[in-house]
């Protein structure tokens, strides 16, 4: 898993978490 993917997932969960 690349850093970009990790960042993307982080942003994704950040959106869910609010």
VENPEDA-V777344 format. One record per residue. N is the residue number from 0. OMEGA is omega in degrees with one decimal (* if undefined). Layout:
n-><N,N>
omega-><OMEGA,OMEGA>
This chain:
n-><0,1,2,3,4,5,6,7,8,9,10,11,12,13,14,15,16,17>
omega-><-177.7,-179.4,-179.6,179.5,179.2,-179.8,-179.8,179.2,179.6,178.7,-179.4,179.5,179.2,179.1,179.4,-178.0,-179.9,*>
